[in-house]
Amino acid sequence: MRELAFVKGHGARNDFVLFTDPDGRVELSDAEVAAVCDRRAGIGADGVLRAVRDADGQWFMDYRNADGSVAEMCGNGLRVFLRYLAAEGLVHAEQVTVGTRAGQRTGSFLPDGRIAVTMGAVGIGADRPEVRIGERCWSGIPADVGNPHLVSVVADEAELDSLDLSTPPDVVPGRFPQGVNAEFVVPLRPGHVRMRVHERGSGETEACGTGVVAVAVAVGGATAGGAPVRVTTPGGDLEVHVRPDGEAVLTGPAVLVARGVLDLEVIG
């Protein structure tokens, strides 16, 4: 029997299954990851986070989307990953640096219970690719947060609520060969925007940390050394500020809700 001890957690209702594999011995197949994330036949999650040691002994966040595909970065997942490491007694400092496929990221455990994580500098593309859902189309703003995003501003909250994000929006063929996370945004007031997102490999999620950062910088007015921007997602509010050096910082909740043991022979 192949058994795997796991913890379930979420950040603004963006949820994950986490497990520890310090020596990198547990390699889940794409099908097994998808089975774990299945909300009826599995545990149910937007992705799987594996805690593995890198060559230097540092904890590395190995993130897989709900369909088993590999992702470079996940902002909500990063906060939950840090909460998990602390709860398991694997880290003890108030500030912890871990490895990700997008590079080194540092999290700070705040007195109010939230976690603030560095997200790197956000790159904004010069082109404005068309984004389509059915017969409707918008001009998208490309944003690189260690993974690719395309941010589109819609007319109002009614239009935002009406969007069908169950399938990936159509974008220019070949522009994003590895797929793209698509955010749709309504500015509410200065320093506050509302968004929904379709995450590549996971579908619509209730929050996307890297997407929140992309939105805050692309259309929310987050600038180096400026005031924080509040981003409202279906899963709750998150905060983004950009340090004077250009590093974006994402702040929000990270909650562990359950732990158990998976029978991979049954679930897979």
MOSULWO-V447646 format. One record per backbone hydrogen bond with DSSP energy under -0.5 kcal/mol. CO is the residue of the C=O (numbers start at 1). NH is the residue of the N-H. Records with the same first field share a line. If there is no record, write none. Layout:
BEGIN
CO = NH / NH
END
This chain:
BEGIN
1 = 3
2 = 264 / 265
4 = 262
6 = 260
7 = 18
8 = 257 / 258
9 = 16
10 = 255
11 = 14
13 = 15
14 = 11
15 = 46 / 47
16 = 9
17 = 49
18 = 7
19 = 51
21 = 24
22 = 53
25 = 27
26 = 28
29 = 33
30 = 34
31 = 35
32 = 36
33 = 37
34 = 38
36 = 43 / 44
37 = 45
38 = 42
46 = 66
47 = 17
48 = 50 / 64
49 = 19
50 = 52 / 62
51 = 21
52 = 60
54 = 57
58 = 54
59 = 99
60 = 52 / 62
61 = 63
62 = 50
63 = 71
64 = 48
65 = 68
69 = 65
72 = 101 / 102
74 = 78
75 = 79
76 = 80
77 = 81
78 = 82
79 = 83
80 = 84
81 = 85
82 = 86
83 = 87
84 = 88
85 = 90 / 91
86 = 89
94 = 109
96 = 107
98 = 105
99 = 61
100 = 103
103 = 100
105 = 98
106 = 118
107 = 96
108 = 110 / 116
110 = 113
114 = 110
115 = 252
116 = 108
117 = 250
120 = 248
122 = 124
123 = 125 / 144
127 = 142
129 = 140
130 = 172
131 = 138
132 = 170
133 = 136
136 = 133
138 = 131 / 140
139 = 153
140 = 142
141 = 151
142 = 125
143 = 145 / 149
144 = 123
147 = 145
148 = 181
149 = 143
150 = 183
151 = 141
152 = 154 / 185
156 = 160
157 = 161
158 = 162
159 = 163
160 = 163
163 = 165
170 = 132
172 = 175 / 176
174 = 177
176 = 179
180 = 182
181 = 150 / 183
182 = 198
183 = 152
184 = 196
185 = 154
186 = 194
189 = 192
191 = 230
192 = 188 / 189
193 = 232
194 = 186
196 = 184
197 = 199 / 205
198 = 182
199 = 202 / 203
201 = 67
203 = 199
205 = 197
206 = 235
208 = 212
209 = 213
210 = 214
211 = 215
212 = 216
213 = 217
214 = 218
215 = 219 / 220
216 = 222
221 = 223
223 = 226 / 242
229 = 240
230 = 193 / 232
231 = 233 / 238
232 = 195
233 = 236
236 = 233
238 = 231
239 = 251
240 = 229
241 = 243 / 249
242 = 225
243 = 246
247 = 243
248 = 119
249 = 241
250 = 117
251 = 239
252 = 115
255 = 10
258 = 8
260 = 6
262 = 4 / 264
263 = 266 / 267
264 = 268
END
